[in-house]
């Protein structure tokens, strides 16, 4: 049986990939059909579907079907907080490195 740390790692792995981060950013404003997602992130449909399924399995996304369309949404809004915190850290690192380069 998976431990809490394994589940935590699964969620972080689900976020730690550029295509999946593009999907998360695209879903910020709410649920979207897969037919909208892959063109918006400029990826192939099969590749996008693979990433969506991985994030669904890890609990990052939810999915619902309406007729022939499949819709995805961010399951837990806290995921956006995680991504936003990482963005802040990246901006701080860029700023610090820029300051270091000016000092050289």
Steps between C-alpha positions, in 0.01 A plus 500: 500500500621851419614722782418867550844593371438299181172683438672834562773406253239398241334842518830686477609278206169578329585871515871470419487498121469793253201366303311425819574848635362647175183295553469620862543862388237454228254350750543788747177662385297180527396183328592451134433241232801297390420627148592850628798399711739347246484786247531761776820346635632421150541126554380188319168359619647158586782657703257734677266211583788305653588794725134560593459134597814509713376808688156343536652184651703704748194696616605835355215514245139392482322387183142483382342390175220684322389316188815445297694778673731447795556790739788543745533730799742556783368278779654689792549879475799463732692368197498855364648625826785248465569615143482866605746442785742334260463799266590737786807291583610504135460878481704543819774274364510692172523828689778373727698363207456824311634693801795260522582552133493878546750467784751310284 
